[in-house]
């Protein structure tokens, strides 16, 4: 790490026996561009405990000095989490799908499928009145047709309805008229149209979250398709 500190702007940590998905550099570059003007310590591009983490090379000397403070059998992933906290990154910044996997994983050859938004069209007639879109949803069932004729087709048309520049913000102090929040704090920018992030709060500074706001940062001529908004919460101690 010390050797690499003067060779580039960023450092990617990888273990042995790791397989990279196609275009992994493009995925990392896109995320780095989105976070360029925002503070961060580690960006995570894998579900693995160590591999797939990106650092600023300017932090490497501090990181190596920090690692030398502990016994060499101390779990590295725990030290990396503590290092983030020391440099004031309290929230893990994780991108999905994972672009690094252990050799031998299912995703070793092409990576996990994550079918992008698309429209499926065909002129073949279904035996079970199932729409052709069904076979594009990563299930294990098939699409049965009557006897196909020469010239029949099935086409997958990829939709490119992605927000080019945008960010997600968390809102506090709900207002009734108009129904919104009085103030917002940045959660993170969209990278490739996505944001996958966990939010943590210190118990003594817990504030009730009331809004989640998707903000468009630049006009664009292409359409915008908002596909999925997923929120998970952790129950309070009393509820457990």
C-alpha positions as CSV (number, residue, x, y, z in Angstrom):
1,X,0.0,0.0,0.0
2,X,2.8,2.4,0.8
3,X,4.4,1.6,-2.5
4,X,1.2,2.5,-4.4
5,X,0.6,5.8,-2.6
6,X,2.3,7.9,-5.3
7,X,1.2,5.9,-8.3
8,X,-2.5,6.9,-8.8
9,X,-5.4,8.7,-7.2
10,X,-7.2,5.5,-6.0
11,X,-6.2,2.1,-4.7
12,X,-8.2,-1.1,-5.2
13,X,-7.8,-3.9,-2.6
14,X,-8.1,-7.5,-3.9
15,X,-7.3,-10.9,-2.4
16,X,-6.1,-14.0,-4.3
17,X,-8.5,-16.1,-6.3
18,X,-10.8,-13.3,-7.2
19,X,-12.7,-13.1,-10.4
20,X,-13.7,-9.8,-12.0
21,X,-17.0,-9.4,-13.8
22,X,-16.9,-7.9,-17.3
23,X,-16.5,-4.1,-17.4
24,X,-15.7,-3.9,-13.7
25,X,-13.4,-0.9,-14.3
26,X,-16.3,1.0,-15.9
27,X,-18.6,0.3,-12.9
28,X,-15.9,1.6,-10.5
29,X,-15.1,4.6,-12.7
30,X,-18.8,5.6,-12.8
31,X,-19.1,5.4,-9.0
32,X,-15.9,7.4,-8.5
33,X,-17.2,10.1,-10.8
34,X,-20.5,10.3,-8.9
35,X,-18.7,10.6,-5.5
36,X,-15.9,12.8,-6.7
37,X,-17.0,16.0,-4.9
38,X,-18.3,14.2,-1.8
39,X,-16.3,12.9,1.3
40,X,-15.7,9.2,1.6
41,X,-13.1,6.8,2.9
42,X,-13.9,3.4,1.4
43,X,-16.2,2.5,-1.5
44,X,-17.2,-1.1,-1.6
45,X,-17.8,-3.0,-4.9
46,X,-18.2,-6.5,-3.6
47,X,-20.1,-8.6,-0.9
48,X,-16.7,-10.0,0.1
49,X,-15.2,-8.9,3.4
50,X,-11.9,-7.5,2.1
51,X,-11.8,-7.6,-1.7
52,X,-13.4,-4.9,-3.9
53,X,-12.7,-2.0,-1.6
54,X,-11.4,1.3,-3.1
55,X,-9.4,3.9,-1.2
56,X,-7.9,7.3,-1.9
57,X,-4.2,6.7,-2.2
58,X,-3.7,9.8,0.0
59,X,-5.1,7.7,2.9
60,X,-2.9,4.7,2.4
61,X,0.0,5.9,4.6
62,X,-2.5,6.5,7.5
63,X,-4.1,3.1,6.8
64,X,-0.9,1.1,6.9
65,X,0.2,2.9,10.1
66,X,-3.2,2.1,11.6
67,X,-2.9,-1.6,10.6
68,X,0.5,-1.9,12.2
69,X,-1.0,-1.0,15.6
70,X,-2.7,-4.3,15.9
71,X,-1.7,-8.0,16.0
72,X,-1.4,-9.5,12.5
73,X,-4.1,-12.1,13.3
74,X,-6.7,-9.3,13.9
75,X,-9.5,-9.7,11.3
76,X,-8.7,-7.2,8.5
77,X,-12.3,-6.4,7.7
78,X,-12.9,-5.2,11.3
79,X,-9.9,-2.9,11.1
80,X,-11.1,-1.4,7.9
81,X,-14.5,-0.7,9.4
82,X,-12.8,1.0,12.3
83,X,-10.6,3.0,10.0
84,X,-13.7,4.4,8.3
85,X,-15.1,5.5,11.6
86,X,-11.8,7.2,12.5
87,X,-12.0,9.3,9.3
88,X,-15.6,10.2,9.9
89,X,-17.3,7.8,7.4
90,X,-20.0,6.4,9.6
91,X,-22.0,4.8,6.8
92,X,-20.9,2.0,4.6
93,X,-21.0,2.9,0.9
94,X,-21.8,-0.2,-1.0
95,X,-22.5,-0.7,-4.7
96,X,-24.4,-3.6,-6.3
97,X,-24.4,-5.9,-8.0
98,X,-21.0,-7.1,-6.9
99,X,-18.2,-6.9,-9.5
100,X,-15.8,-9.1,-7.7
101,X,-16.4,-12.7,-6.6
102,X,-14.3,-15.7,-5.4
103,X,-13.2,-18.0,-8.1
104,X,-15.6,-20.9,-8.3
105,X,-18.7,-18.8,-7.4
106,X,-21.8,-19.1,-9.7
107,X,-21.0,-15.7,-11.1
108,X,-17.4,-16.6,-12.0
109,X,-17.9,-16.5,-15.8
110,X,-20.3,-13.7,-16.5
111,X,-21.2,-12.3,-13.1
112,X,-24.6,-12.5,-11.5
113,X,-27.4,-11.7,-14.0
114,X,-29.2,-8.4,-13.3
115,X,-31.3,-8.0,-16.3
116,X,-31.5,-4.3,-17.1
117,X,-35.0,-2.8,-17.8
118,X,-36.2,-4.0,-21.1
119,X,-39.3,-4.7,-23.2
120,X,-39.8,-8.2,-24.7
121,X,-41.8,-8.6,-27.9
122,X,-42.7,-11.7,-30.0
123,X,-45.1,-12.7,-32.7
124,X,-45.3,-16.3,-31.5
125,X,-48.5,-17.4,-29.7
126,X,-48.3,-18.5,-26.1
127,X,-49.9,-21.8,-25.1
128,X,-50.7,-20.6,-21.6
129,X,-51.5,-16.9,-22.4
130,X,-48.3,-15.8,-20.7
131,X,-46.8,-12.6,-21.8
132,X,-43.3,-12.8,-23.2
133,X,-42.0,-10.4,-20.6
134,X,-42.3,-13.2,-18.1
135,X,-39.2,-15.0,-19.4
136,X,-37.1,-11.9,-18.7
137,X,-37.7,-11.9,-15.0
138,X,-34.9,-14.3,-14.0
139,X,-37.3,-17.1,-12.9
140,X,-36.9,-20.8,-13.8
141,X,-40.1,-21.2,-15.8
142,X,-40.2,-21.2,-19.5
143,X,-42.4,-19.5,-22.2
144,X,-44.3,-22.2,-24.1
145,X,-45.5,-21.3,-27.7
146,X,-47.6,-23.1,-30.3
147,X,-45.7,-24.4,-33.4
148,X,-43.3,-21.7,-34.4
149,X,-43.2,-20.7,-38.0
150,X,-40.2,-19.7,-40.1
151,X,-39.5,-16.0,-39.5
152,X,-41.1,-15.8,-36.0
153,X,-39.1,-13.7,-33.6
154,X,-38.6,-12.8,-30.0
155,X,-36.8,-9.5,-29.3
156,X,-35.5,-8.0,-26.1
157,X,-35.4,-4.2,-26.4
158,X,-33.2,-2.7,-23.7
159,X,-34.6,0.5,-22.1
160,X,-32.1,3.3,-21.4
161,X,-34.4,5.3,-19.1
162,X,-31.8,6.1,-16.5
163,X,-31.4,9.3,-14.5
164,X,-28.1,10.6,-15.7
165,X,-27.4,13.0,-12.8
166,X,-29.3,12.7,-9.5
167,X,-29.0,12.1,-5.8
168,X,-31.0,10.8,-2.9
169,X,-31.6,12.9,0.2
170,X,-33.1,12.1,3.6
171,X,-35.7,14.5,5.0
172,X,-36.6,15.6,8.6
173,X,-39.2,17.8,10.3
174,X,-42.3,16.8,8.3
175,X,-44.6,19.7,7.1
176,X,-48.3,19.3,6.5
177,X,-48.8,22.1,3.9
178,X,-47.3,21.4,1.5
179,X,-46.7,17.8,2.5
180,X,-42.9,17.6,2.6
181,X,-40.0,17.9,4.9
182,X,-38.4,21.1,6.2
183,X,-34.8,20.1,5.6
184,X,-32.8,17.4,3.8
185,X,-29.4,15.8,4.2
186,X,-27.5,14.1,1.4
187,X,-27.5,10.3,1.5
188,X,-25.5,9.9,-1.7
189,X,-25.4,10.4,-5.5
190,X,-26.8,8.0,-8.0
191,X,-24.1,5.9,-9.8
192,X,-25.4,4.3,-12.9
193,X,-28.9,5.2,-11.9
194,X,-28.6,3.3,-8.6
195,X,-27.9,4.0,-4.9
196,X,-27.4,1.1,-2.5
197,X,-26.6,2.3,1.0
198,X,-27.1,1.5,4.7
199,X,-27.8,4.3,7.1
200,X,-26.6,4.2,10.7
201,X,-27.4,6.6,13.6
202,X,-25.8,7.0,17.0
203,X,-28.4,6.4,19.7
204,X,-27.9,9.7,21.4
205,X,-28.4,11.6,18.1
206,X,-31.3,9.6,16.6
207,X,-33.7,11.8,14.7
208,X,-36.9,10.6,13.1
209,X,-36.6,10.1,9.3
210,X,-39.7,11.4,7.6
211,X,-38.9,11.7,3.8
212,X,-36.8,10.1,1.1
213,X,-36.2,12.5,-1.8
214,X,-34.9,11.8,-5.3
215,X,-33.5,15.0,-6.7
216,X,-32.8,15.5,-10.4
217,X,-29.5,17.4,-10.8
218,X,-29.5,18.0,-14.6
219,X,-32.1,18.1,-17.4
220,X,-32.0,15.3,-19.9
221,X,-33.8,14.5,-23.1
222,X,-34.2,10.7,-22.5
223,X,-37.0,9.3,-20.4
224,X,-36.7,8.5,-16.7
225,X,-38.0,5.1,-15.5
226,X,-38.1,4.8,-11.7
227,X,-38.0,1.0,-11.3
228,X,-37.5,0.1,-7.6
229,X,-37.5,1.9,-4.3
230,X,-36.7,-0.5,-1.5
231,X,-36.3,0.4,2.2
232,X,-35.5,-1.9,5.1
233,X,-35.7,-0.8,8.8
234,X,-34.4,-2.5,11.9
235,X,-36.9,-2.9,14.8
236,X,-36.4,-1.2,18.1
237,X,-35.2,-3.1,21.1
238,X,-38.7,-3.0,22.6
239,X,-40.2,-4.5,19.4
240,X,-37.7,-7.3,19.4
